[in-house]
Amino acid sequence: MIFSTEDISGRFGARAAGRIAALLADEPGRTVMTAFNTLDVETRIVGGAVRNALAGRTETDVDCATTATPETVIKMAADAGLHAVPTGIDHGTVTIVVDGKPVEITTLRTDVETHGRHATVAFGTDWEADAARRDFTVNALYLDGRGDVHDPVGGAEDIETRRIRFIGSSEERIAEDYLRTLRFFRFLATFEAEPDAAALSAIVKSRQGIRRLSAERVRKELLVLLGAANPVPALQLMQSHGVLADSLAGVPNVPRLERFLRLEAKTRSEADPVLRLAVLAMHVSDDAGRLRDGLRLSNAESDRIEAAFDGWWRLTPEAGEAALKEAIYRLGSGTFTDRMKVAWTQTRQNEPEQGWLDAIALAGTWEAPKFPLSGKDLIAAGAEPGPDLGERLKTLETRWIESGFALSRAQLLAMR
């Protein structure tokens, strides 16, 4: 089916038609569609950018499909004064950069043989064959240079009804790449969509395939899923269908994450996929190592979630403002905020009380001062270098904190 501008406006609204038009009028779409459409070559914007424009989302990363071979794409880019990088030349993908934005241009293809993440492909010029090899119907929408949207597999209807559905046989699409199981739930969360019954049935039959995926790929999908406005329904579905525990390599706690989302809303915090992962999958600080190894988390991510769970029980609003300020000073505002949020999730309260909200907000309204002394200052004042110097400095720092961070440098030196 082909939708004209008038069709799009009537079916999805004027704003959707405007977003579609903007894909062709704005960069990088304008340059790409001008440079890579000739009498012999047709290039269309495909997938996410078209899907999001129709669905009312603002993300506009542009990918393209073309009837030109990769070698022809590289030549056409050079003729247009564009730099082309053969990022996936074996699979027909060339990347160009327009106005600082990378655009992948991939030759139409069919899968000759599939084997996990990689497939043996044959290049061609058949748009319907190209659509048939994609994962979900909502990702097989093509925008041509005239402004028409081509929908060979019914993706527009699925956008309207908020349904995520595999193209063709769900079992075959999943067997081609088991990551599509996680992508299915990610799209459910991102678009707050309804699952397709056939897809869920196929996922249950093939869920063991997740264990064959690389940890890096699983991590990427999980963090995108966890970044959705409300990932809980998708996660509950994953858990009830035996997918979530295998993905996390551990025991998830979805109700705790649901409470954490309410805390995020109360504190007007942006979605925090890493801390959400910690709340979902961590039970003690030692679990950070399991998650790091199981999902190939970065050192920064692993260190952060370990710090968030380390001694969370010591933080409570009842400790008082002085103790909370000392914690901010010693931990840093970021770790303090993470740990306070984790501490609240462990209370099992359905809604955070005002004391918790005030304590969390303190890290954003109070800036910890810098301790005004150093070991060099004490030596300059006559102290002897050595182990006792460090202990003396710690003692003075404690007194400074106990004073409400009020003691001056001169006052502290006088105590030495």
Summary of the structure (lengths in Angstrom):
residues: 416
radius of gyration: 27.4
end to end distance: 82.9
largest distance: 86.0
contacts: 1314
relative contact order: 0.06
helix: 57%
strand: 12%
